[in-house]
């Protein structure tokens, strides 16, 4: 799944991903956090981990 996200992002698409998985969140360029239905933080991530996690996701068991 992360490979598809990376391909879409490389093609210039904007993605909004809602997750509790820190590994998935770490692949983003921007992280917006919510608590109790309210936005509590907005962080630009300088060095996302997409490249390292795409390979890891490819070896994971299919969902």
N, C-alpha and C positions, 0 to 999 in steps of 0.2 A: 504494500500500500504506500509506503514512504517513497518508493521509486516513482510511482504514478504522481504523487504530490510534487516531487522534484522535477519531473518532466513537464508538468503543467506550469510550474513556477518558472522554469527555464524558458518556456514558450511565452512568458509575459502575462500569465494568468494570475489573478489575485485569489488566494484561497483563505477561507475562514474555517478554521478547524477548532472544534470544541473537544477538549480532552482533559483527563485527570492524569494521563501518563506523562511523566516528566521527560521521558526519552523522546516522545513525539513532540512535546512542547519545545524541546531544545533544538529542533530542526527549523524553527520559525525565525524570521527576521525581527518579529515584533511579538511581544507577549503582553496581553491585556488580562489582568486577573480580576476575578469577581468574588465577592463574598456577600452572602445574604441578598443576592439579586442586585448588588450595586458594584460599579467599577471601583476598584481600590488601588490599582497600579497599572501603569503603561510603560513598558520597558522596551527599548530597541536593543536587540541582541547583536553585537558586533560580529562575533564568529560563530554562526550556527553550526551545529554538529551534523548537518544533513549528510555529508559525504560518508562519514564513518557509520552512521546508522543505516543508510540504505543497504550497505553490504550485510549488516547484521540482520536486517529485516528479511533479506532474501534467503537467509539460512533458517529462518524461523519456520515452525510448522504452519501449514496452511490453516486459515481460519474457517 
